[in-house]
Amino acid sequence: MAFTLGGRARRLVSATSVHQNGCLHKLQQTGSDRFQLGEAKAIRLLPRRTNMVQELGIGEEFMEGNRETDTSYDFLGEMRQRFMRFKRQKYLPEIEKFQALAIAQSPNVMVIGCADSRVCPSYVLGFQPGEAFTIRNVANLVTPVQNGPTETNSALEFAVTTLQVENIIVMGHSNCGGIAALMSHQNHQGQHSSLVERWVMNGKAAKLRTQLASSHLSFDEQCRNCEKESIKDSVMNLISYSWIRDRVKTGEVKIHGCYYNLSDCSLEKWRLSSDKDNNGFHISDREIWS
Amino acid sequence: MGNESYEDAIEALKKLLIEKDELKDVAAAKVKKITAELQTVSSSDSKSFDPVERIKEGFVTFKKEKYETNPALYGELAKGQSPKYMVFACSDSRVCPSHVLNFHPGDAFVVRNIANMVPPFDKVKYAGVGAAIEYAVLHLKVENIVVIGHSACGGIKGLMSFPLDGNNSTDFIEDWVKICLPAKSKVLAESESSAFEDQCGRCEREAVNVSLANLLTYPFVREGVVKGTLALKGGYYDFVNGSFELWELQFGISPVHSI
């Protein structure tokens, strides 16, 4: 590149509470043109129709941007709307709960979910602030301890040993892009060309089992099966960590798997139970809610 | 206790916890109890927490109040997603972006980890983060990556407390939080004499900036930023004061001057 990037983080505005209203108003007037990327005339894509727009009607307030480029949009305005909605509808009405939570969190549950925008565990399973310590990565994968450090297992360690959560839920879902990438990836032996492929190959065992059992099914149906098989593998990988396995054996920690099908809005869930007579584990208490 | 206001009690508790760190576990247990009491609707018998019942109730409510009342949206989402945002948020149970920023299904591709950190580009170590960013930028074509830090972050507190000298007391936590060591160094250099709590607050914000800078080590992010198809934003949610701050990483090519 012929030029050096001189980046600097600039604090633009604080969307703070009402008593700073005067300050906020002033910044609004100068704020909106700061969303140009320096002098380069950024070609902004038109804002997509999000659920926000449908809910608030024609949101003139946040669709209006800098008048110079009619394709810019008001990121700041949108975020402010979103945060104030949370503050009005949740935070202030339950201020006592939030003040208590501000001192300490003690969630009962840890969830490992997918980063997919459609499957936020709080949204789908109804967790409120303070209830669930949440890890989200591509295809909700848990790698075993022998694979070394990942962003997921550092969070696992914190939740289990420090926060002492009592329940771990691995939540997978249908139409998972990560699993689709795993199922369509051809070259297992050679160099993985992309980071996505490299990561989803952690689900290789689930893929092989799926292909063995259901190669006669359509690609989509195989993906559905692989998504479920992958949850099982992630659950088994959880107990490769001694501080999890020990706690599952004593009953201090319970592990659950669940699969959210977003085509028909159904939830299949099961529990991992220890075998009484040996050191193994099995799946129990399977239910489907639809 | 009758005359003391709620605010005074909270202030007194905070002060006590700052002075006597070992009481934190006792406080957490009491907080759990109070929260449960506040959430109880009518029944006086205290059932122990049943996760299956909890998620069943949550899911059934979601289906009834959200899924079934918006078939057009969920029908589209079943075909695919096209979120405008990629968000990095902390795994902390109190800061889910769906609550704090009112994200609905389809709005944001969300990665959650300890202290919302983005490690520098590495094909082998922490490939999960790289995979998420690659997927969001190249496949989903998000327009913004927002890294959101927050107050009272346990991960940042760990970063500030651990010596990080190679003698690790944890299996993975120290290895992870040291990603934002530059933030710790900066805060210590600038405010050596400040109270630990203040230093943590500064570090929570500086760590977001370290993550934003690390985002630029991913070739596809750099390309998007230079082309103007991708913007990098930082945020900070303060749940103690009920406020939210937002900022941007800015780049530009200055006007050309003939010299």
Contacts between the chains, C-beta under 8 A, distances in Angstrom:
chain1	res1	chain2	res2	distance
A	1	B	226	7.4
A	3	B	253	6.2
A	5	B	216	7.2
A	5	B	222	7.8
A	5	B	225	7.8
A	5	B	226	7.5
A	5	B	251	5.3
A	6	B	251	7.0
A	6	B	252	7.9
A	7	B	213	7.4
A	7	B	216	7.1
A	7	B	249	5.2
A	7	B	250	6.6
A	7	B	251	5.2
A	8	B	249	7.6
A	8	B	250	6.6
A	9	B	209	4.9
A	9	B	212	6.4
A	9	B	234	6.1
A	9	B	247	5.7
A	9	B	248	7.4
A	9	B	249	5.5
A	9	B	250	7.9
A	10	B	247	5.9
A	10	B	248	6.6
A	10	B	250	6.0
A	11	B	245	6.9
A	11	B	247	4.6
A	12	B	246	6.3
A	12	B	247	5.2
A	12	B	248	6.2
A	13	B	245	7.8
A	13	B	246	6.4
A	14	B	243	6.5
A	14	B	244	7.6
A	14	B	245	4.8
A	14	B	246	7.8
A	15	B	243	7.2
A	15	B	244	5.0
A	15	B	245	7.3
A	15	B	246	6.6
A	16	B	241	7.7
A	16	B	243	4.2
A	16	B	244	7.5
A	16	B	245	7.8
A	17	B	241	7.6
A	17	B	242	5.9
A	17	B	243	6.1
A	34	B	248	7.3
A	34	B	250	7.8
A	35	B	231	7.8
A	35	B	248	7.3
A	37	B	225	7.6
A	37	B	228	5.2
A	37	B	231	6.8
A	37	B	250	6.9
A	37	B	251	6.1
A	37	B	252	6.4
A	38	B	250	6.0
A	38	B	251	5.3
A	38	B	252	1.4
A	38	B	253	6.3
A	38	B	254	7.7
A	39	B	252	4.8
A	39	B	253	5.5
A	39	B	254	6.3
A	39	B	255	6.3
A	40	B	228	5.6
A	40	B	251	7.7
A	40	B	252	6.0
A	40	B	253	5.7
A	41	B	228	7.6
A	42	B	228	3.4
A	42	B	229	7.9
A	42	B	231	8.0
A	43	B	228	5.9
A	43	B	229	7.4
A	44	B	143	7.7
A	44	B	228	7.8
A	45	B	143	6.0
A	45	B	229	7.4
A	47	B	84	7.2
A	48	B	82	6.3
A	48	B	84	5.7
A	50	B	84	6.8
A	50	B	104	7.5
A	50	B	106	6.9
A	50	B	107	5.6
A	51	B	70	7.7
A	51	B	73	5.9
A	51	B	104	4.1
A	51	B	105	7.5
A	51	B	106	6.4
A	51	B	107	6.6
A	52	B	102	7.8
A	52	B	104	7.2
A	52	B	107	7.2
A	54	B	73	7.3
A	75	B	144	6.8
A	75	B	231	7.6
A	75	B	233	7.1
A	76	B	246	6.3
A	79	B	101	6.6
A	79	B	235	7.7
A	79	B	244	7.5
A	79	B	246	5.7
A	82	B	101	4.4
A	82	B	102	4.3
A	82	B	103	7.3
A	83	B	100	6.7
A	83	B	101	6.0
A	83	B	102	7.5
A	83	B	244	4.6
A	85	B	102	4.7
A	86	B	99	5.9
A	86	B	100	5.3
A	86	B	101	6.8
A	86	B	102	5.2
A	87	B	242	6.1
A	90	B	99	6.3
A	91	B	239	8.0
A	91	B	242	5.6
A	92	B	242	7.5
A	95	B	242	8.0
A	96	B	6	7.0
A	96	B	38	6.4
A	97	B	35	6.1
A	97	B	38	5.7
A	97	B	39	7.6
A	98	B	239	6.2
A	98	B	242	7.4
A	99	B	6	7.9
A	99	B	10	5.6
A	100	B	31	5.0
A	100	B	34	5.7
A	100	B	35	5.7
A	100	B	38	7.7
A	101	B	31	7.4
A	101	B	35	7.2
A	101	B	94	5.2
A	101	B	239	7.0
A	102	B	94	7.9
A	102	B	151	7.4
A	102	B	152	6.4
A	102	B	239	5.3
A	102	B	240	4.7
A	103	B	10	7.5
A	103	B	13	6.5
A	103	B	14	6.7
A	103	B	17	6.9
A	103	B	27	6.3
A	103	B	31	5.9
A	104	B	24	6.6
A	104	B	27	5.8
A	104	B	28	4.1
A	104	B	31	5.1
A	105	B	28	7.8
A	105	B	92	6.3
A	105	B	93	5.0
A	105	B	94	5.5
A	106	B	28	4.8
A	106	B	29	7.3
A	106	B	31	6.3
A	106	B	32	4.3
A	106	B	35	8.0
A	107	B	93	3.9
A	108	B	49	5.0
A	108	B	51	6.8
A	108	B	54	7.9
A	109	B	51	5.7
A	109	B	54	7.6
A	115	B	109	5.4
A	115	B	110	5.6
A	115	B	111	5.0
A	115	B	132	5.4
A	115	B	135	7.9
A	115	B	136	7.9
A	116	B	81	6.4
A	116	B	109	6.9
A	117	B	81	4.9
A	117	B	83	4.0
A	117	B	103	7.9
A	117	B	105	6.6
A	117	B	106	5.3
A	117	B	107	6.1
A	117	B	108	5.5
A	117	B	109	4.9
A	117	B	110	7.1
A	118	B	77	4.9
A	118	B	81	5.5
A	118	B	105	4.5
A	118	B	106	5.8
A	119	B	105	7.5
A	120	B	96	7.1
A	120	B	97	7.9
A	120	B	98	4.6
A	120	B	103	7.1
A	120	B	105	7.0
A	120	B	110	6.5
A	122	B	96	4.4
A	122	B	98	5.0
A	122	B	99	6.5
A	123	B	62	6.7
A	123	B	66	7.7
A	123	B	98	4.8
A	123	B	103	8.0
A	123	B	104	7.5
A	123	B	105	6.3
A	124	B	58	7.7
A	124	B	59	6.5
A	124	B	62	5.5
A	125	B	55	4.6
A	125	B	58	4.4
A	125	B	59	5.7
A	125	B	62	7.3
A	126	B	54	7.8
A	126	B	55	7.3
A	126	B	57	6.6
A	126	B	58	2.2
A	126	B	59	6.6
A	126	B	61	5.4
A	126	B	62	5.7
A	127	B	58	6.5
A	127	B	93	7.7
A	127	B	96	7.4
A	128	B	99	7.7
A	129	B	93	6.8
A	129	B	94	4.9
A	129	B	95	7.7
A	129	B	96	6.8
A	129	B	99	5.6
A	130	B	35	6.5
A	130	B	93	5.2
A	130	B	94	5.6
A	131	B	54	7.8
A	131	B	93	6.0
A	132	B	93	5.4
A	132	B	96	7.9
A	133	B	91	5.5
A	133	B	92	7.0
A	133	B	93	4.9
A	134	B	91	5.5
A	134	B	93	7.0
A	134	B	96	6.4
A	134	B	112	5.1
A	135	B	91	5.3
A	135	B	112	5.8
A	135	B	113	6.5
A	136	B	110	5.5
A	136	B	111	5.6
A	136	B	112	4.3
A	137	B	111	6.5
A	137	B	113	7.8
A	137	B	128	4.9
A	137	B	129	7.9
A	137	B	131	7.9
A	137	B	132	6.3
A	138	B	128	6.6
A	138	B	131	4.9
A	138	B	132	5.1
A	138	B	135	5.9
A	141	B	128	7.3
A	148	B	125	7.7
A	149	B	125	7.1
A	149	B	126	7.5
A	149	B	172	4.9
A	149	B	175	5.0
A	149	B	176	6.8
A	150	B	126	6.5
A	150	B	127	7.9
A	150	B	128	5.5
A	150	B	172	7.9
A	151	B	113	4.3
A	151	B	114	7.5
A	151	B	117	7.7
A	151	B	119	7.6
A	151	B	126	5.8
A	151	B	128	5.5
A	151	B	129	5.7
A	151	B	176	6.6
A	152	B	113	7.5
A	152	B	128	6.5
A	153	B	171	7.6
A	153	B	172	5.0
A	154	B	113	7.6
A	154	B	114	5.6
A	154	B	172	3.9
A	154	B	173	5.1
A	154	B	175	6.8
A	154	B	176	3.6
A	154	B	177	7.8
A	155	B	91	5.0
A	155	B	113	5.6
A	155	B	114	4.9
A	155	B	176	8.0
A	156	B	172	7.9
A	157	B	170	6.1
A	157	B	171	5.7
A	157	B	172	5.1
A	157	B	173	5.4
A	158	B	91	7.8
A	158	B	114	5.9
A	158	B	154	6.9
A	158	B	155	7.4
A	158	B	173	5.6
A	159	B	91	7.5
A	161	B	170	7.7
A	162	B	154	7.2
A	166	B	49	7.5
A	166	B	51	7.9
A	167	B	51	4.3
A	169	B	51	7.2
A	169	B	55	7.2
A	175	B	78	6.8
A	175	B	80	7.7
A	177	B	135	6.6
A	177	B	139	6.9
A	178	B	131	7.7
A	178	B	135	7.3
A	194	B	131	8.0
A	194	B	134	6.2
A	195	B	123	6.9
A	195	B	127	5.9
A	195	B	130	4.0
A	195	B	131	4.6
A	195	B	133	7.8
A	195	B	134	4.5
A	196	B	131	4.6
A	196	B	134	5.4
A	196	B	135	5.3
A	196	B	139	7.6
A	198	B	123	6.8
A	198	B	127	5.2
A	198	B	130	8.0
A	198	B	131	6.8
A	199	B	127	4.9
A	199	B	128	5.3
A	199	B	130	7.4
A	199	B	131	3.5
A	200	B	131	7.1
A	254	B	51	7.1
A	256	B	51	6.6
A	256	B	52	7.3
A	258	B	55	7.2
A	262	B	74	7.4
A	262	B	77	6.6
A	262	B	78	5.6
A	263	B	78	4.7
A	265	B	63	5.2
A	265	B	67	4.7
A	265	B	68	7.8
A	265	B	74	7.2
A	267	B	55	7.7
A	267	B	59	5.0
A	269	B	52	7.0
A	269	B	55	7.1
A	271	B	52	7.8
A	285	B	52	7.5
A	289	B	56	6.1
A	289	B	59	6.0
A	289	B	60	6.8
